[in-house]
Amino acid sequence: RILVVRKVTQSDDLHTLRSFRNASSALDSLYGQFAKACGLSVNEYWSLVLIGEGARTQSEICKKLYLSRQTINSAFKLLQKKQLVELIPDPHNQRIKHTVLTERGHQLYDTHIMKMRHWEEYAWKSMDEQERIMLSELTWKLYHLIEELYLREENEK
């Protein structure tokens, strides 16, 4: 009888894990749809979001999005080609380029990206404070637990 309970628990755990993955994928897909409606890739979209929030360098955006420099560099090239951002050399270090939104970039940010940000904030605030805290904390906890297992295995190679 204990084995039956254990199997049900394992099955329930697997079901909730799959449910979490599905919800995470659905949310990613929603952001992807919005990016596409703006004529952007997901990486371009998130780069513009962060630039609008004050991020100034590709390096800073790489760290915040957990993406490689090469991936963000590709997104920036497309953003420049679309005339949404401009890279300005740092006066003290010419190797560092500061990113600024062009007039066209500001228009896209203000009309389209801010709309999604408002929806996102409205949905976030529709949850009570404890739910918001738990969602954030538990998502980070899961990330760190999986990261630890991954890094442990990588170090054993």
ZATORDREN-320779 format. One record per residue (C-alpha): residue in three letters; x, y, z. Coordinates in nm, 4 decimals, decimal comma. Example, Ala and Ser with C-alpha at 12.3 -4.5 7.8 and 13.67 -1.06 7.14 Angstrom:
// residues 2
Ala	1,2300	-0,4500	0,7800
Ser	1,3670	-0,1060	0,7140
This chain:
// residues 157
Arg	0,0000	0,0000	0,0000
Ile	0,2857	0,2402	0,0725
Leu	0,4200	0,1760	-0,2769
Val	0,0874	0,2822	-0,4279
Val	0,0946	0,6079	-0,2332
Arg	0,4563	0,6635	-0,3389
Lys	0,3730	0,6015	-0,7058
Val	0,0826	0,8430	-0,6887
Thr	0,3091	1,1030	-0,5266
Gln	0,5756	1,0508	-0,7928
Ser	0,3115	1,0744	-1,0608
Asp	0,1686	1,3913	-0,9046
Asp	0,5199	1,5379	-0,8805
Leu	0,5840	1,4587	-1,2456
His	0,2466	1,6087	-1,3367
Thr	0,3201	1,9329	-1,1489
Leu	0,6682	1,9541	-1,3031
Arg	0,5189	1,9122	-1,6501
Ser	0,2505	2,1660	-1,5647
Phe	0,5196	2,4144	-1,4554
Arg	0,7175	2,3542	-1,7766
Asn	0,4027	2,4001	-1,9847
Ala	0,3154	2,7237	-1,8047
Ser	0,6715	2,8506	-1,8476
Ser	0,6663	2,7625	-2,2182
Ala	0,3260	2,9257	-2,2629
Leu	0,4503	3,2466	-2,1005
Asp	0,7634	3,2444	-2,3188
Ser	0,5408	3,1911	-2,6221
Leu	0,3228	3,4859	-2,5244
Tyr	0,6263	3,7137	-2,5020
Gly	0,7447	3,5700	-2,8346
Gln	0,4111	3,6522	-2,9985
Phe	0,4278	4,0060	-2,8723
Ala	0,7871	4,0466	-2,9921
Lys	0,6845	3,9148	-3,3348
Ala	0,3890	4,1570	-3,3482
Cys	0,6454	4,4362	-3,2918
Gly	0,8602	4,3014	-3,5760
Leu	1,1277	4,1823	-3,3337
Ser	1,2905	3,8587	-3,2308
Val	1,2599	3,7627	-2,8650
Asn	1,6220	3,8669	-2,7997
Glu	1,5690	4,2025	-2,9728
Tyr	1,2514	4,2570	-2,7699
Trp	1,4142	4,1842	-2,4329
Ser	1,7185	4,3928	-2,5264
Leu	1,4906	4,6893	-2,6007
Val	1,3023	4,6337	-2,2749
Leu	1,6294	4,6486	-2,0802
Ile	1,7603	4,9476	-2,2758
Gly	1,4336	5,1251	-2,1985
Glu	1,4847	5,0368	-1,8317
Gly	1,8336	5,1878	-1,8309
Ala	2,0743	4,9138	-1,9458
Arg	2,3491	5,0776	-2,1498
Thr	2,5909	4,8100	-2,2706
Gln	2,5695	4,4740	-2,4416
Ser	2,7638	4,3229	-2,1535
Glu	2,5038	4,4439	-1,9037
Ile	2,2221	4,3011	-2,1170
Cys	2,4021	3,9667	-2,1551
Lys	2,4208	3,9330	-1,7760
Lys	2,0573	4,0289	-1,7196
Leu	1,9229	3,7959	-1,9906
Tyr	2,1643	3,5078	-1,9181
Leu	2,2613	3,5014	-2,2857
Ser	2,5970	3,4869	-2,4611
Arg	2,7698	3,7966	-2,5920
Gln	2,7440	3,6543	-2,9450
Thr	2,3651	3,6135	-2,9149
Ile	2,3152	3,9699	-2,7893
Asn	2,5598	4,1077	-3,0455
Ser	2,3473	3,9496	-3,3215
Ala	2,0329	4,1043	-3,1736
Phe	2,2030	4,4449	-3,1538
Lys	2,3105	4,4267	-3,5185
Leu	1,9473	4,3700	-3,6147
Leu	1,8301	4,6528	-3,3877
Gln	2,0837	4,8831	-3,5524
Lys	1,9787	4,7693	-3,8999
Lys	1,6164	4,8479	-3,8067
Gln	1,7381	5,1882	-3,6830
Leu	1,6029	5,1278	-3,3325
Val	1,9297	5,1706	-3,1419
Glu	2,2552	5,3523	-3,1838
Leu	2,5897	5,2565	-3,0302
Ile	2,7929	5,5476	-2,8963
Pro	3,1574	5,4966	-2,7946
Asp	3,2402	5,5715	-2,4325
Pro	3,4559	5,8865	-2,4248
His	3,6976	5,7231	-2,1751
Asn	3,7167	5,3777	-2,3347
Gln	3,6472	5,3479	-2,7069
Arg	3,5992	4,9702	-2,6764
Ile	3,2867	5,0251	-2,4647
Lys	2,9761	5,1219	-2,6607
His	2,6747	5,2736	-2,4887
Thr	2,3366	5,1929	-2,6383
Val	2,0712	5,4562	-2,6880
Leu	1,7296	5,4317	-2,8462
Thr	1,6899	5,6249	-3,1684
Glu	1,3764	5,8301	-3,2284
Arg	1,2289	5,5282	-3,4046
Gly	1,3349	5,3076	-3,1110
His	1,1656	5,5432	-2,8636
Gln	0,8452	5,5323	-3,0687
Leu	0,8413	5,1517	-3,0737
Tyr	0,9237	5,1354	-2,7039
Asp	0,6643	5,3924	-2,6018
Thr	0,3772	5,2619	-2,8154
His	0,4255	4,8850	-2,8240
Ile	0,6680	4,7654	-2,5597
Met	0,5197	4,9836	-2,2861
Lys	0,1766	4,8381	-2,3669
Met	0,3073	4,4887	-2,2904
Arg	0,4843	4,6177	-1,9796
His	0,1541	4,7649	-1,8554
Trp	-0,0273	4,4351	-1,9183
Glu	0,2519	4,2499	-1,7420
Glu	0,2401	4,4847	-1,4409
Tyr	-0,1402	4,4689	-1,4266
Ala	-0,1328	4,0874	-1,4289
Trp	0,1468	4,0862	-1,1694
Lys	-0,0459	4,3170	-0,9383
Ser	-0,3592	4,1034	-0,9865
Met	-0,1859	3,8428	-0,7734
Asp	-0,1631	3,9160	-0,4041
Glu	0,1732	4,0161	-0,2611
Gln	0,2427	3,6737	-0,1093
Glu	0,1781	3,5020	-0,4450
Arg	0,4160	3,7415	-0,6217
Ile	0,6888	3,6843	-0,3643
Met	0,6439	3,3065	-0,3690
Leu	0,6406	3,2872	-0,7493
Ser	0,9624	3,4826	-0,7769
Glu	1,1412	3,3073	-0,4904
Leu	1,0388	2,9560	-0,5947
Thr	1,1286	3,0126	-0,9582
Trp	1,4763	3,1297	-0,8555
Lys	1,5068	2,8377	-0,6139
Leu	1,4283	2,5902	-0,8929
Tyr	1,6782	2,7646	-1,1204
His	1,9573	2,7445	-0,8612
Leu	1,8846	2,3804	-0,7758
Ile	1,8983	2,2744	-1,1407
Glu	2,2031	2,4942	-1,2050
Glu	2,3840	2,3330	-0,9112
Leu	2,3185	1,9827	-1,0480
Tyr	2,4274	2,0865	-1,3958
Leu	2,7485	2,2498	-1,2732
Arg	2,8296	1,9517	-1,0507
Glu	2,8052	1,7167	-1,3482
Glu	3,0060	1,9516	-1,5692
Asn	3,2824	1,9642	-1,3063
Glu	3,2941	1,5834	-1,2931
Lys	3,3749	1,5568	-1,6633
